[in-house]
Amino acid sequence: MWTDEIVEEIHRIREKYAEFFNYDLDAIFASLRKNEGAEKS
């Protein structure tokens, strides 16, 4: 079966990110919003 290495990497990163925040969606969302504002500066 063919797998896309880029998609697999994104899945690994997403899993580590969620694990870092103990799978707390509010904390993940707050972090993403904070990072979104930092990119525009």
Phi, psi and omega in degrees: 000138181278135176234146179269116183298324181293315179297318178299319179295318178300319179297319178296316180295316180299319179295316178296321180297314179295319179297321179303323180264017178056035177059026179272107185298325178297318179292320178297313181298317179298319179296316179296319179295319179297315180293326178299317179292327181291328181290332183280344182284000000 
